[in-house]
């Protein structure tokens, strides 16, 4: 049994090394593709008002604009996948140091959520921020915390149907900070809850906005929280899904 466990650990390590190597090798050509796509847009705009065409709703765009949008979106999707794999590898190797700083959630959280307002309005969703009175300043790695909240909000925007609500809540109790991101109109099947933090695992459900994903977002969130000494819980019932992040104040 010990030999089998050692072999599985070796295979898992080789798999991670392979993913890391492939991601590094893909990063440069995909970045060059992104630059070429941007230059293509600039060139087309010199010949015709192409940027105005891209700004139109999809159903009103020309065929050229729709093809360009697909090319751009898929390139961004591949870049996100590569960056997520590399970020996960860095976290597992513990080679990325924490940069601790004092965070005032009353000022910081509204800045994070405001960047999602345009996306929420486009999808006919509602984004609400609930902050408890007199939230204490606490020490944390700001970049890691921003990545955690952003990933949870990205998921909420991705899976929330039109005319439903996304709520971000911040509270403090018993020496702990609690941050929750909940969205109405969707539930995660109970059979899937134990697997949602696995790498590359995606919940087999309807994606109303056809945005796809890497299946690494929640795995990254869990790894980041482990480094910060925090934890995450998920509750999904009564047509509501809620992710709650708990972090120590000190």
Steps between C-alpha positions, in 0.01 A plus 500: 500500500786737585661428162173575322456827691860600417439422132179706496681792663774474239247496215319798649828691531594418139156616384541834681851545357370423152216754534741763627747440214230504232345817647836680493558392138152613393515837674723675243321393179157570649616844617626565145159394366331748733727780377433405136124504566525849650701624202246343265224700668700824465565427130134422430393816681714709264305360208154529659346587840579152634510595870147639466393172343647302794310720747164400351289216647604164357184455295566834325869443426633425154629151427860628512445652846343179632791289373747745651317491834514120507874508423564756774287321760660161439848650519415663835359169620826319418707769672283468811546122501878528466524763773276296733718188456817699569345674801389166642847357447659794683259457790570128528874570492462778763744717305277808502550698824211662686499879514303584814326834532217659697167483312194714574213304343265800516719677243650203320200279418297769317798552267501129414125471441469818292712343225225236455210746468519533121507121456208456739290762321577341164370166631193660661616395846508696827816538712455600864768570764419457870765623744466460876542814708849571638690225319848467654816548299676166462835376372504298178669459162295745293582347160393153619178631656415691182553186293271303734213751486543554125484126428185461710337800330599369157327171579192680631473714186557197279225280646237752616199517265349834390292693756671325793717647777868472597577607858840567659494512882773590751477442874726448802443276800709316760832624360413393146414679176220340298455585132211345308414500130153365429285485189135416455335301224748213499589195710799265499380137517583341836690224319740758353581700815784271605677542163473869415846581642677237290736622228342515152163384632201683358145460622287341226234770486361762267725800441242765399764737362707234316823631651661168582780479755824330597375296794786644707339803665373331815816288531701824499268653759546205735880501457517875567288466813718218630802731473311779677387273784137526395228266380207496260156340531221466247127467554261444211127454556163673452608645165799676661876429500729662757881481537626620839867585557626515860832666587669583831508872584854471640 
